[in-house]
Amino acid sequence: MMNWQQIFVVLMSQSDRVQTSIYFPKDIHEALVRWAEEEDRPISNLVVRLVSKAVEEREKQQNPREQ
């Protein structure tokens, strides 16, 4: 797992990223932490991946002819 300095360097090098706060119910957060640990990735990276997939699916549903 990356330490905070490594994460900071990665975040600073990604100028196209925007920071936001998300408040999860405790049980969901614990499940996400376990999932992220299983995949050896930071929880923020996992959440970005999950949200990106959800946005792609939504766009496919809203614009079926463009696919």
Wavefront OBJ file of the C-alpha trace (Angstrom):
o trace
v 0.000 0.000 0.000
v 1.244 3.498 -0.786
v 2.239 5.858 1.991
v 0.869 9.396 2.181
v 3.936 10.924 0.478
v 3.595 8.632 -2.540
v -0.121 9.368 -2.758
v 0.566 13.112 -2.531
v 3.073 12.941 -5.419
v 0.608 10.996 -7.565
v -2.229 13.399 -6.809
v -0.101 16.457 -7.491
v 0.964 15.039 -10.859
v -2.632 14.528 -11.971
v -3.755 18.055 -12.751
v -6.956 16.843 -14.402
v -8.217 15.494 -11.081
v -10.645 17.243 -8.753
v -10.793 16.553 -5.035
v -14.116 16.021 -3.298
v -15.435 14.618 -0.032
v -17.766 11.653 0.197
v -19.418 10.419 3.375
v -20.175 6.692 3.366
v -22.219 4.701 5.828
v -19.786 2.849 8.097
v -20.624 -0.621 6.728
v -20.130 0.484 3.118
v -16.822 2.124 3.978
v -15.603 -1.030 5.718
v -16.567 -3.132 2.684
v -14.746 -0.721 0.355
v -11.641 -0.794 2.552
v -11.593 -4.606 2.455
v -12.112 -4.596 -1.319
v -9.325 -2.043 -1.864
v -6.957 -4.047 0.344
v -7.733 -7.235 -1.603
v -6.784 -5.432 -4.828
v -3.769 -3.723 -3.195
v -4.959 -0.271 -4.178
v -5.947 2.897 -2.314
v -9.655 3.188 -1.544
v -9.827 6.422 -3.564
v -8.533 4.595 -6.641
v -11.130 1.869 -6.188
v -13.941 4.405 -5.804
v -12.819 6.296 -8.931
v -12.823 3.032 -10.881
v -16.298 2.072 -9.652
v -17.777 5.507 -10.309
v -16.158 5.679 -13.754
v -17.746 2.351 -14.712
v -21.139 3.536 -13.428
v -20.884 6.771 -15.447
v -19.954 4.812 -18.602
v -22.949 2.499 -18.132
v -25.294 5.423 -17.564
v -24.039 7.160 -20.696
v -24.549 3.958 -22.717
v -28.129 3.712 -21.463
v -28.888 7.360 -22.204
v -27.229 7.360 -25.645
v -27.688 3.833 -27.085
v -27.223 4.945 -30.725
v -23.788 6.446 -30.114
v -22.311 3.115 -28.985
l 1 2 3 4 5 6 7 8 9 10 11 12 13 14 15 16 17 18 19 20 21 22 23 24 25 26 27 28 29 30 31 32 33 34 35 36 37 38 39 40 41 42 43 44 45 46 47 48 49 50 51 52 53 54 55 56 57 58 59 60 61 62 63 64 65 66 67
